[in-house]
Amino acid sequence: MFEELDEKKYHVLSPGKKRALVLLIVFFIVVCAPLLGFLYYKFAVRRPSQFVDELTYEVKKGATLSEITNDLYNLGALNSKVLFNFYLYLNKIDQNIQAGMYVIPAGVSVVELADLLQHGVNDVEVRFIEGWRVEEYAREATKKFSHIDYKDFLSVAKNYEGYLFPDTYMFNLEIQEEEMVDTLLSTYEKRTRDLFTAENLAGVGLTEEEVIIFASIVEREAMKEEDRPIVAGILIKRWRENMPIGADATTQYAVAVDKFCVPDSCRSEGVLCSLPEEVGYCQQELTKEQAMEIDWWPKELTQYDLDFDSFYNTRKNPGLPPKPISNPGISSIRSVLEYEDTNYYYYLHDEEGNTYFAKDLETHEENIAKYLN
């Protein structure tokens, strides 16, 4: 037979206390736990995510919620996939996510992200490369945005050659030429503000415009970042000593349209050609179709090209070009402000992009024979 418990030795609950304990447990399960869970949920869905950088994410057409959630979680935009999905289902917006390109700010919460993804964003990414000229910007913008007209873009942007900051941008599909150019100019202002101080300009002895002109040439002339300060120093020294700068990139800039429009047979000294009327129109203003296929930086330069009569052609004319020949990036701008003063006067690049410097013309010609022939 079982021995009766000794209430003095063991703590035994009375029937009344048992009922009270059960009610307390039930109350906690039914009332307190859901309340605590609800309070945690309200906090969690508004808690910032842990990623610290803004990111661009594209919701592809036909993507499932699971695929989108996994992508966002892997990118760090979500603290919890379960919480995000639960929020969407609870608020009946799981079917409202729109395809499109989104810029997701750093530290976005579940609530903010869910709201953002419900509104299809018609933003398109476009990249303008360091060293591109305005015509190349216009060509790329025309490809990406149906509301951008090639000729209208040029008319707005041409006077700002050198100051259209090269970068990757997100623009709405409906953007117009003026707004796009304004964004490029304001980005230039923000990104170069700390570089163009009075102290920096005084230290290099150049104006901001002169720095940008030199940087626009360096961007096209120096293939490797470590070479840029040396190339900048050579160009600046040649300019200050009243020598021709002699940069092929300036000749390329000057002759690109002429090489494209005029047949090679007519581009020789002393050759007279009876050119069709279309050639004249081509030289004055390219059609959109022509602009799409022109080589704006022709590599094969003839003696006719080197002697081409243009203020931009530093192989023929001394001094700086009137304006920049391309839109340089921060590295090239900095290389001019921090140029290296060396004994070199000449440089060349081989087919693999290696740079060879020379102190005198004789050594330079030896390098040409050795590395380019």
C-alpha positions in Angstrom: 0.0 0.0 0.0 1.2 3.6 -0.7 2.3 5.6 2.2 0.4 8.9 2.9 2.5 12.0 2.3 3.7 13.9 5.3 2.5 17.5 4.8 5.1 18.7 7.2 7.9 17.1 5.2 6.5 17.8 1.7 4.7 21.0 0.5 1.3 19.8 -0.7 -1.0 22.3 -2.4 -4.5 22.4 -1.2 -7.3 22.0 -3.8 -8.0 25.7 -3.7 -4.3 26.6 -4.4 -4.2 24.1 -7.2 -7.1 25.8 -8.9 -5.5 29.2 -8.4 -2.2 28.0 -9.9 -3.9 26.5 -12.9 -5.9 29.7 -13.5 -2.7 31.7 -13.3 -1.0 29.4 -15.8 -4.0 29.6 -18.1 -4.1 33.4 -17.7 -0.4 33.7 -18.7 -0.9 31.4 -21.7 -4.1 33.1 -22.9 -3.4 36.7 -22.0 0.1 37.5 -21.1 2.0 35.4 -23.6 0.0 36.8 -26.6 0.4 40.3 -25.2 4.1 39.9 -24.8 4.3 38.3 -28.3 2.3 41.2 -29.8 4.5 43.8 -28.1 7.6 42.0 -29.4 6.1 41.8 -32.9 5.3 45.5 -32.9 8.9 46.2 -31.8 10.5 43.7 -34.2 8.7 44.9 -37.4 9.9 48.4 -36.8 13.4 47.5 -35.7 16.1 48.6 -38.2 17.8 45.9 -40.2 21.5 45.4 -39.5 23.0 46.3 -42.9 24.7 49.7 -43.0 24.9 50.5 -46.7 22.2 51.5 -49.2 21.6 48.8 -51.8 19.8 48.5 -55.1 17.6 45.4 -55.6 15.5 44.4 -58.6 12.2 42.5 -58.1 12.1 40.5 -61.3 8.8 40.0 -63.0 7.3 36.6 -62.0 9.6 36.2 -58.9 7.9 34.3 -56.0 7.6 35.8 -52.5 10.0 33.1 -51.2 12.6 34.0 -53.8 12.3 37.7 -53.0 12.5 37.1 -49.2 15.6 34.9 -49.6 17.3 37.5 -51.7 16.6 40.3 -49.3 17.7 38.2 -46.3 20.9 37.2 -48.0 21.6 40.8 -48.9 21.1 41.8 -45.2 18.0 43.8 -45.7 16.0 41.5 -43.4 16.6 40.5 -39.9 14.1 37.6 -40.2 12.5 36.0 -43.2 9.7 34.5 -41.0 8.9 37.9 -39.5 8.8 39.6 -42.9 6.5 36.9 -44.4 4.3 36.9 -41.3 3.9 40.7 -41.6 3.0 40.5 -45.3 0.4 37.7 -44.7 -1.1 39.4 -41.6 -1.6 42.6 -43.5 -2.8 40.8 -46.6 -0.1 42.5 -48.8 1.8 39.4 -49.8 0.4 39.6 -53.3 1.1 43.4 -53.6 4.8 43.3 -54.2 5.5 45.0 -57.5 8.3 44.2 -60.0 10.8 46.9 -60.5 14.1 48.4 -59.4 14.3 49.5 -55.8 16.8 51.6 -53.8 16.6 50.2 -50.3 18.0 52.5 -47.6 20.3 51.4 -44.9 18.7 50.2 -41.7 15.2 49.7 -43.2 12.6 48.1 -41.0 10.1 45.4 -42.1 7.3 47.9 -42.2 9.2 50.3 -44.3 10.5 47.6 -46.7 7.0 46.1 -47.1 5.6 49.5 -47.9 8.5 50.3 -50.4 8.0 47.0 -52.3 4.3 47.7 -52.9 5.0 50.6 -55.2 6.6 49.6 -58.5 9.6 51.8 -59.1 10.3 52.7 -62.7 14.0 53.4 -61.9 16.6 52.2 -64.4 20.3 51.9 -63.7 22.7 53.7 -66.0 26.5 53.8 -65.8 28.5 56.7 -67.2 32.2 55.6 -67.5 35.2 57.7 -66.5 36.7 59.2 -69.6 33.6 59.3 -71.7 32.8 62.4 -73.7 29.4 64.1 -73.7 28.4 62.3 -76.9 28.9 58.9 -75.3 26.8 60.0 -72.3 24.1 61.0 -74.8 24.3 57.7 -76.6 24.0 55.7 -73.4 21.2 57.8 -72.0 19.3 57.4 -75.3 19.6 53.6 -75.1 18.3 53.5 -71.6 15.6 56.1 -71.5 12.9 56.6 -74.1 12.3 60.2 -73.1 15.9 61.2 -73.7 16.6 62.6 -77.1 20.2 62.4 -78.3 20.4 65.9 -79.8 18.4 67.5 -77.0 20.8 65.9 -74.5 23.8 67.3 -76.3 22.3 70.8 -76.5 21.8 70.7 -72.7 25.0 69.0 -71.7 27.7 70.0 -74.2 28.9 73.1 -72.4 29.4 71.0 -69.3 32.0 68.6 -70.7 34.3 67.6 -67.9 31.7 68.3 -65.1 29.2 65.5 -65.7 30.4 63.2 -63.0 30.9 59.6 -64.1 29.2 57.1 -61.9 26.3 54.6 -61.7 23.0 56.3 -61.4 19.4 55.3 -60.9 16.9 57.5 -62.9 13.2 57.3 -63.4 12.2 56.1 -66.8 10.3 59.4 -67.3 13.4 61.6 -66.7 14.1 64.5 -69.0 17.4 65.8 -70.3 17.6 68.8 -68.0 17.0 66.8 -64.8 19.5 64.2 -65.7 22.2 66.7 -66.5 21.4 68.6 -63.3 21.9 65.4 -61.3 25.3 64.8 -62.9 26.4 68.3 -62.2 25.3 68.3 -58.6 27.0 64.9 -58.1 30.2 66.5 -59.4 29.8 69.4 -57.0 29.3 67.0 -54.0 32.1 64.6 -54.9 34.8 67.2 -55.7 33.9 69.8 -53.0 36.7 68.7 -50.6 39.2 68.5 -53.4 38.9 72.0 -54.9 39.9 73.9 -51.8 41.8 77.2 -52.1 44.7 75.5 -50.5 44.8 72.6 -52.9 44.5 74.8 -56.0 47.2 77.2 -54.7 49.4 74.3 -54.0 49.3 73.0 -57.6 49.1 76.5 -59.1 46.1 75.7 -61.3 42.5 76.9 -61.5 39.7 74.4 -61.1 39.0 74.5 -64.9 42.7 73.8 -65.7 42.7 70.9 -63.3 39.6 69.4 -65.0 41.1 69.9 -68.4 44.3 68.1 -67.4 42.3 65.4 -65.6 40.2 64.8 -68.7 43.4 64.1 -70.7 44.9 62.0 -67.9 41.8 59.9 -67.8 42.2 59.0 -71.5 46.0 58.8 -71.5 46.9 56.8 -68.3 45.6 53.2 -68.2 46.8 52.4 -64.7 46.0 54.4 -61.6 49.6 54.3 -60.4 50.7 56.0 -63.6 48.3 58.9 -63.5 50.2 61.2 -61.2 53.4 60.7 -63.3 51.5 61.3 -66.6 49.8 64.4 -65.0 53.2 65.7 -64.0 54.6 65.3 -67.5 51.6 67.0 -69.1 51.8 69.9 -66.7 55.5 70.3 -67.1 55.3 70.3 -70.9 52.6 72.9 -70.7 54.5 75.2 -68.3 57.6 75.0 -70.5 55.6 76.0 -73.5 56.1 72.6 -75.2 53.2 71.0 -77.1 51.3 68.8 -74.7 51.2 66.2 -77.5 48.4 64.0 -76.0 46.9 61.5 -78.6 43.6 61.7 -76.7 43.2 65.3 -77.7 43.7 64.4 -81.3 41.2 61.6 -81.0 38.7 64.0 -79.6 39.4 66.5 -82.4 39.2 64.1 -85.4 36.5 61.6 -84.4 33.7 63.1 -86.4 35.9 63.9 -89.4 37.3 60.3 -89.5 33.7 59.0 -89.3 32.2 61.2 -91.9 34.9 61.7 -94.5 36.2 58.7 -96.5 39.8 57.7 -95.8 40.7 58.3 -99.5 39.9 62.0 -99.0 41.7 62.4 -95.7 45.2 62.9 -97.0 47.3 66.0 -97.4 46.7 67.6 -100.8 43.9 65.2 -101.9 40.9 67.0 -103.3 37.6 65.1 -103.2 34.2 65.9 -104.5 32.2 64.9 -101.4 28.5 64.3 -101.4 26.3 66.7 -99.6 25.6 64.1 -96.9 29.2 64.4 -95.7 28.7 68.0 -94.9 25.6 67.3 -92.9 27.4 64.5 -91.1 30.2 66.8 -90.0 27.8 69.4 -88.8 25.4 67.2 -87.0 25.3 63.4 -86.7 22.0 61.6 -87.0 21.0 59.4 -84.1 21.8 56.3 -86.1 25.3 57.7 -86.9 25.9 58.6 -83.3 25.1 55.1 -82.2 27.9 53.6 -84.3 30.7 56.2 -84.3 34.0 55.5 -82.6 34.6 58.6 -80.5 38.2 57.6 -79.7 39.8 56.3 -82.9 43.0 54.6 -82.2 44.5 54.6 -85.6 45.8 58.1 -86.1 47.4 59.1 -89.4 49.7 62.1 -90.1 46.7 63.9 -91.4 45.0 63.4 -88.0 48.1 64.6 -86.1 48.1 67.7 -88.2 44.3 68.2 -88.0 43.5 71.9 -87.5 41.7 72.1 -84.2 42.3 74.0 -81.0 41.7 70.6 -79.2 44.6 68.9 -81.1 47.6 69.3 -78.8 49.7 67.4 -81.2 49.5 70.4 -83.5 48.8 73.4 -81.2 50.5 74.4 -78.0 48.7 75.1 -74.8 45.6 73.5 -73.2 42.5 72.6 -75.2 39.8 75.2 -74.7 37.7 72.8 -72.6 37.9 69.3 -71.1 37.9 66.5 -73.6 36.2 64.0 -71.3 34.5 63.6 -68.0 37.2 62.4 -65.5 36.7 60.5 -62.2 38.1 61.3 -58.8 41.3 59.3 -59.3 42.3 61.4 -62.3 41.3 64.7 -60.7 43.3 63.8 -57.6 46.3 62.8 -59.8 46.5 66.3 -61.2 46.2 67.9 -57.7 48.8 65.6 -56.4 50.9 65.1 -59.6 54.5 63.8 -59.4 57.3 66.1 -60.5 59.7 63.8 -62.3 62.5 64.1 -64.8 60.3 62.5 -67.5 59.0 64.3 -70.6 57.6 61.4 -72.6 55.6 58.3 -72.1 54.0 55.5 -74.1 51.8 52.5 -73.6 52.3 49.1 -75.1 49.4 46.8 -76.2 49.2 45.3 -72.7 48.8 48.6 -71.0 52.3 48.9 -69.6 53.7 52.4 -69.4 57.2 53.4 -70.4 58.6 56.8 -69.4 61.5 58.6 -70.9 63.6 61.7 -69.9 64.5 62.7 -73.5 63.2 62.2 -77.1 66.0 59.8 -78.0 65.0 57.4 -75.2 61.4 57.8 -76.1 62.1 56.9 -79.7 64.0 53.8 -78.5 60.9 52.8 -76.4 58.7 53.3 -79.5 60.9 51.0 -81.6 61.2 48.5 -78.7 57.6 48.3 -77.5 55.4 49.5 -80.4 57.0 48.1 -83.5 
